[in-house]
Amino acid sequence: MSKTYRVFISHCWDYNDSLIKLKDLLNKEDGLIASYEEVTVDAPINSEDEKYIKRVLKAKIEASDVFIVVAGMYTAHSDWMKWEIETAVANNVPVIGIRPHGSHRIPLTVTNNAKVIVGWYTPSIISAIKDC
């Protein structure tokens, strides 16, 4: 019987296309059944209360088997993404960093907290999810 992996993908809403592309890649892969826990542009939390937003996000992160972050340099400038990564680590949810196409630099927030960093290559991402 196949396991369903609960995946939280941290992303910057300004780069929503990266989230969509990544989920499309994962959804097309045989041998991986995933449910997604992150909050998206299409299904936001609809609150401006930071404490409430953090409670909702923390619950979603804690419910996840793995935490994936697309490790573009914008990650280094997003307080929300840093908080999500720190929350995953504090709750023993393994962090997988994905190096975007053509990127040579990875933010320290990702480098210092990721269990593994892989390229934007579907078999590597799938292996990382299953190995965590």
BALOBA-1460 file (C-alpha; in Angstrom, 3 decimals):
// residues 132
<rec num="1" residu="m" x="0.000" y="0.000" z="0.000"/>
<rec num="2" residu="s" x="1.351" y="3.437" z="-0.922"/>
<rec num="3" residu="k" x="1.902" y="6.087" z="1.697"/>
<rec num="4" residu="t" x="0.363" y="9.509" z="1.262"/>
<rec num="5" residu="y" x="2.958" y="12.159" z="2.094"/>
<rec num="6" residu="r" x="1.681" y="15.370" z="3.668"/>
<rec num="7" residu="v" x="3.790" y="18.112" z="2.103"/>
<rec num="8" residu="f" x="4.017" y="21.766" z="3.121"/>
<rec num="9" residu="i" x="5.631" y="23.906" z="0.418"/>
<rec num="10" residu="s" x="6.881" y="27.271" z="1.638"/>
<rec num="11" residu="h" x="6.732" y="29.829" z="-1.131"/>
<rec num="12" residu="c" x="6.616" y="33.507" z="-1.865"/>
<rec num="13" residu="w" x="3.258" y="34.562" z="-3.302"/>
<rec num="14" residu="d" x="5.071" y="36.784" z="-5.788"/>
<rec num="15" residu="y" x="6.482" y="33.551" z="-7.251"/>
<rec num="16" residu="n" x="3.258" y="31.519" z="-7.209"/>
<rec num="17" residu="d" x="4.138" y="30.068" z="-10.632"/>
<rec num="18" residu="s" x="7.043" y="28.151" z="-9.014"/>
<rec num="19" residu="l" x="4.623" y="26.557" z="-6.547"/>
<rec num="20" residu="i" x="2.268" y="25.547" z="-9.349"/>
<rec num="21" residu="k" x="5.116" y="24.090" z="-11.457"/>
<rec num="22" residu="l" x="6.503" y="22.139" z="-8.502"/>
<rec num="23" residu="k" x="3.118" y="20.664" z="-7.577"/>
<rec num="24" residu="d" x="2.495" y="19.767" z="-11.240"/>
<rec num="25" residu="l" x="5.821" y="17.900" z="-11.329"/>
<rec num="26" residu="l" x="5.077" y="16.028" z="-8.121"/>
<rec num="27" residu="n" x="1.496" y="15.196" z="-9.091"/>
<rec num="28" residu="k" x="2.608" y="13.630" z="-12.394"/>
<rec num="29" residu="e" x="5.156" y="11.342" z="-10.758"/>
<rec num="30" residu="d" x="4.158" y="7.696" z="-10.396"/>
<rec num="31" residu="g" x="4.859" y="6.305" z="-6.959"/>
<rec num="32" residu="l" x="4.187" y="9.510" z="-5.033"/>
<rec num="33" residu="i" x="0.869" y="10.305" z="-3.460"/>
<rec num="34" residu="a" x="0.927" y="13.733" z="-1.850"/>
<rec num="35" residu="s" x="-1.489" y="16.000" z="-0.081"/>
<rec num="36" residu="y" x="-0.539" y="19.625" z="0.280"/>
<rec num="37" residu="e" x="-0.815" y="21.617" z="3.493"/>
<rec num="38" residu="e" x="0.387" y="25.095" z="2.481"/>
<rec num="39" residu="v" x="-1.746" y="28.186" z="2.131"/>
<rec num="40" residu="t" x="-2.033" y="29.413" z="-1.458"/>
<rec num="41" residu="v" x="-2.969" y="32.589" z="-3.285"/>
<rec num="42" residu="d" x="-6.176" y="30.839" z="-4.362"/>
<rec num="43" residu="a" x="-7.043" y="29.730" z="-0.812"/>
<rec num="44" residu="p" x="-5.665" y="32.351" z="1.611"/>
<rec num="45" residu="i" x="-6.285" y="32.428" z="5.351"/>
<rec num="46" residu="n" x="-8.270" y="35.695" z="4.968"/>
<rec num="47" residu="s" x="-7.117" y="37.360" z="8.137"/>
<rec num="48" residu="e" x="-4.785" y="40.211" z="9.002"/>
<rec num="49" residu="d" x="-4.289" y="38.930" z="12.560"/>
<rec num="50" residu="e" x="-0.661" y="37.774" z="12.620"/>
<rec num="51" residu="k" x="-1.129" y="35.551" z="15.682"/>
<rec num="52" residu="y" x="-4.076" y="33.800" z="14.048"/>
<rec num="53" residu="i" x="-2.179" y="33.349" z="10.749"/>
<rec num="54" residu="k" x="0.794" y="31.870" z="12.609"/>
<rec num="55" residu="r" x="-1.487" y="29.467" z="14.531"/>
<rec num="56" residu="v" x="-3.042" y="28.228" z="11.286"/>
<rec num="57" residu="l" x="0.322" y="27.905" z="9.522"/>
<rec num="58" residu="k" x="1.930" y="26.187" z="12.518"/>
<rec num="59" residu="a" x="-0.866" y="23.606" z="12.616"/>
<rec num="60" residu="k" x="-0.408" y="22.919" z="8.891"/>
<rec num="61" residu="i" x="3.375" y="22.626" z="9.264"/>
<rec num="62" residu="e" x="3.058" y="20.312" z="12.292"/>
<rec num="63" residu="a" x="0.644" y="18.098" z="10.327"/>
<rec num="64" residu="s" x="3.174" y="17.693" z="7.499"/>
<rec num="65" residu="d" x="5.584" y="14.822" z="6.891"/>
<rec num="66" residu="v" x="8.017" y="17.094" z="5.043"/>
<rec num="67" residu="f" x="8.536" y="20.814" z="4.556"/>
<rec num="68" residu="i" x="9.773" y="21.942" z="1.142"/>
<rec num="69" residu="v" x="11.188" y="25.358" z="0.379"/>
<rec num="70" residu="v" x="12.111" y="26.580" z="-3.080"/>
<rec num="71" residu="a" x="15.428" y="28.146" z="-2.136"/>
<rec num="72" residu="g" x="15.497" y="31.277" z="-4.246"/>
<rec num="73" residu="m" x="17.261" y="34.319" z="-2.815"/>
<rec num="74" residu="y" x="13.853" y="35.901" z="-2.144"/>
<rec num="75" residu="t" x="13.635" y="33.407" z="0.741"/>
<rec num="76" residu="a" x="16.361" y="35.363" z="2.542"/>
<rec num="77" residu="h" x="14.190" y="38.485" z="2.422"/>
<rec num="78" residu="s" x="10.888" y="36.964" z="3.531"/>
<rec num="79" residu="d" x="10.226" y="37.065" z="7.267"/>
<rec num="80" residu="w" x="7.269" y="34.727" z="6.782"/>
<rec num="81" residu="m" x="9.344" y="32.093" z="4.972"/>
<rec num="82" residu="k" x="12.057" y="32.301" z="7.661"/>
<rec num="83" residu="w" x="9.399" y="31.862" z="10.339"/>
<rec num="84" residu="e" x="7.911" y="28.861" z="8.515"/>
<rec num="85" residu="i" x="11.341" y="27.201" z="8.203"/>
<rec num="86" residu="e" x="12.108" y="27.818" z="11.881"/>
<rec num="87" residu="t" x="8.685" y="26.437" z="12.819"/>
<rec num="88" residu="a" x="9.291" y="23.275" z="10.797"/>
<rec num="89" residu="v" x="12.685" y="22.726" z="12.439"/>
<rec num="90" residu="a" x="11.296" y="23.403" z="15.936"/>
<rec num="91" residu="n" x="8.599" y="20.785" z="15.322"/>
<rec num="92" residu="n" x="10.926" y="18.137" z="13.846"/>
<rec num="93" residu="v" x="9.465" y="18.378" z="10.358"/>
<rec num="94" residu="p" x="12.350" y="17.706" z="7.938"/>
<rec num="95" residu="v" x="13.170" y="20.596" z="5.617"/>
<rec num="96" residu="i" x="13.979" y="19.926" z="1.957"/>
<rec num="97" residu="g" x="15.522" y="22.785" z="0.015"/>
<rec num="98" residu="i" x="15.059" y="22.886" z="-3.745"/>
<rec num="99" residu="r" x="17.591" y="24.855" z="-5.763"/>
<rec num="100" residu="p" x="15.737" y="26.801" z="-8.492"/>
<rec num="101" residu="h" x="16.926" y="26.482" z="-12.090"/>
<rec num="102" residu="g" x="20.091" y="28.469" z="-12.659"/>
<rec num="103" residu="s" x="20.586" y="29.443" z="-9.014"/>
<rec num="104" residu="h" x="24.106" y="29.319" z="-7.650"/>
<rec num="105" residu="r" x="23.379" y="30.819" z="-4.253"/>
<rec num="106" residu="i" x="21.154" y="29.377" z="-1.549"/>
<rec num="107" residu="p" x="19.984" y="31.540" z="1.383"/>
<rec num="108" residu="l" x="21.677" y="30.710" z="4.707"/>
<rec num="109" residu="t" x="18.242" y="30.204" z="6.249"/>
<rec num="110" residu="v" x="17.803" y="27.201" z="3.956"/>
<rec num="111" residu="t" x="21.413" y="25.976" z="4.038"/>
<rec num="112" residu="n" x="21.487" y="25.998" z="7.845"/>
<rec num="113" residu="n" x="18.137" y="24.242" z="8.314"/>
<rec num="114" residu="a" x="17.600" y="21.859" z="5.402"/>
<rec num="115" residu="k" x="18.093" y="18.163" z="5.916"/>
<rec num="116" residu="v" x="18.874" y="17.998" z="2.200"/>
<rec num="117" residu="i" x="19.121" y="20.403" z="-0.733"/>
<rec num="118" residu="v" x="18.295" y="19.036" z="-4.182"/>
<rec num="119" residu="g" x="18.097" y="20.457" z="-7.681"/>
<rec num="120" residu="w" x="14.899" y="21.114" z="-9.596"/>
<rec num="121" residu="y" x="14.850" y="17.507" z="-10.807"/>
<rec num="122" residu="t" x="11.755" y="15.455" z="-10.087"/>
<rec num="123" residu="p" x="13.462" y="12.134" z="-9.171"/>
<rec num="124" residu="s" x="15.729" y="13.949" z="-6.668"/>
<rec num="125" residu="i" x="12.780" y="15.735" z="-5.082"/>
<rec num="126" residu="i" x="10.746" y="12.512" z="-4.852"/>
<rec num="127" residu="s" x="13.696" y="10.648" z="-3.301"/>
<rec num="128" residu="a" x="14.187" y="13.411" z="-0.758"/>
<rec num="129" residu="i" x="10.501" y="13.306" z="0.225"/>
<rec num="130" residu="k" x="10.540" y="9.527" z="0.617"/>
<rec num="131" residu="d" x="13.882" y="9.490" z="2.480"/>
<rec num="132" residu="c" x="12.852" y="12.090" z="5.043"/>
